[in-house]
């Protein structure tokens, strides 16, 4: 039996502080039915702290992270650690990273971090590392092996030879629908490290992988894509239970590829539109993503939310608490052999996306 921290307990904690917010915080409980000690961790991602000038920063993004930290600190009982899923800064500047790190420093629990492309491409992650440590690493916790990957690398030609300045490189990678962008990858060096790391782990040990990009191929035009995803998946396939949790996409996504369950979390900054609602895209994401209401660009919290994610025997069930939409539950259906949206799967039930662009 899986034991899940319920929404009621979070509501009670929020009520004690006088207010409850619906923010993109993922509460993740790993439940093992007596074989291992159950535990939980909190997941926050994609804050995109952006400096305007000097000590002035974009208020909405600041507010999203501050409120996420405050709500994470209200969770009772306290979780074992907090994972930040990448894109703390918008343009990778020292002032942005320092400002975001200061807000994260108020978290009660131990903090671990994933690197996002917005953190990386100004100085190739040099300053980020002084704050948060190595670009990729692994750790063991209560019988589970955790792997943190830097999945937003790209080719040496793009990174080192194409742009006249580091600032230009950062701006090019930060753009949406940018023809000068480049697909992400984990890269041969990191894959070799991953193989060596996993060779030391029993195939029955549950594996949880944190990445920023999806470690699958969803939509190349927006870098919802990892070029060497199949090579990374092949290294994970021998294990009985694998879960990949990722940020970057600012929206609900879920998928099952063999033994690997994929689940996205939403952002504290803004919700991302789906490609078929963006005028320049002219394409659709795969069936694995079920669209929610199109985010309203004039209301920064429309379609953002927080998630409770239950991981039990490798089957993820995510309970999305949305600001301006129906609650969503995405869970593995053993009859269909894949994750399904419990109430929103059929096209006739979905609300049409908005098209203000």
GINORLIN-V527986 format. One record per backbone hydrogen bond with DSSP energy under -1.0 kcal/mol. CO is the residue of the C=O (numbers start at 0). NH is the residue of the N-H. If there is no record, write none. Layout:
BEGIN
co & nh
CO & NH
CO & NH
END
This chain:
BEGIN
co & nh
5 & 9
6 & 10
7 & 11
8 & 12
9 & 13
10 & 14
11 & 15
13 & 18
14 & 17
22 & 24
24 & 306
25 & 42
26 & 308
27 & 40
28 & 310
29 & 38
31 & 34
38 & 29
39 & 79
40 & 27
41 & 82
42 & 25
43 & 84
44 & 267
45 & 268
48 & 89
49 & 57
52 & 55
55 & 51
55 & 52
57 & 61
58 & 62
59 & 63
60 & 64
61 & 65
62 & 66
63 & 67
64 & 68
65 & 69
66 & 70
67 & 71
68 & 72
80 & 41
81 & 111
82 & 43
83 & 113
85 & 45
86 & 47
87 & 48
92 & 96
93 & 97
94 & 98
95 & 99
96 & 100
97 & 101
98 & 102
99 & 103
100 & 104
102 & 105
103 & 106
109 & 81
111 & 83
116 & 120
119 & 123
119 & 124
122 & 125
124 & 128
126 & 130
127 & 131
128 & 132
136 & 147
138 & 145
140 & 143
143 & 140
144 & 207
145 & 138
146 & 209
147 & 136
152 & 184
154 & 158
155 & 159
156 & 160
164 & 168
165 & 169
166 & 170
167 & 171
168 & 172
169 & 173
177 & 180
183 & 226
184 & 152
186 & 190
187 & 191
188 & 192
189 & 193
190 & 194
191 & 195
192 & 196
193 & 197
194 & 198
196 & 199
197 & 200
201 & 204
202 & 239
205 & 144
206 & 242
207 & 146
208 & 244
209 & 148
218 & 223
219 & 222
222 & 224
223 & 217
223 & 218
225 & 228
227 & 231
228 & 232
229 & 233
230 & 234
231 & 235
232 & 236
235 & 238
240 & 206
241 & 260
242 & 208
243 & 262
244 & 210
245 & 264
246 & 248
249 & 271
252 & 263
254 & 261
256 & 259
258 & 241
259 & 256
260 & 243
261 & 254
262 & 245
273 & 276
274 & 277
277 & 280
285 & 288
295 & 298
298 & 301
300 & 303
303 & 322
305 & 320
306 & 26
307 & 318
308 & 28
309 & 316
310 & 30
311 & 314
314 & 311
316 & 309
317 & 329
318 & 307
319 & 327
320 & 305
327 & 319
328 & 341
329 & 317
330 & 339
332 & 336
332 & 337
337 & 332
339 & 330
345 & 348
END
